[in-house]
Amino acid sequence: MSKTESYEYLAERIDVISLIDWYCCRFYMGDRDLANIRRFRTSEGDGKWHWMWYDLDWAFYHTTDVPLDSILSHEHGDTPIINALLESTEGKDAFLKRYAELMNTILNDEYFGGVLDKLVAAIESEIPNDRMRWGTTVATWERAIRRVRKYTENGKRTEWVLEELKSYFGLSDKEMTAYFGELYR
């Protein structure tokens, strides 16, 4: 993958951004359950393989951070593909640029807090019935909501992710600023 031709060969067959998005989002959410992968391609579309979300039960679940090298050294799933992609200059650059784009739009504490507020408001009235049906308590659900809020509040997740990216890729402060701009303080 260190050759441009190899990167181009891969990019002709898979939606590189779709793969990058899948790994960026799973890493941001601390999801260790990387074996649950679903891909699709259609003859009606671009004919490339695309990644889709499936089974996010472990997203925001762990109370300790999941290092990027843990995600990228996972023995299951498509880690050989993403790792091969990251070996190339084009792939690494695409990954970091896309991560910066996502962090400036949907992978940030403010966005997640807003989405969580909307989701809680939409289902909160049904939670007592749901908890009774499944033999748990509303307090258990409320604790889970607090855990997700804590995970993404006050810029903690953004700061941690940026430090992980800097460390994993061996980036300088100048490179971090070039990729992440104002996010990297």
Summary of the structure (lengths in Angstrom):
residues: 185
radius of gyration: 18.2
end to end distance: 32.4
largest distance: 57.7
contacts: 488
relative contact order: 0.13
helix: 65%
strand: 4%
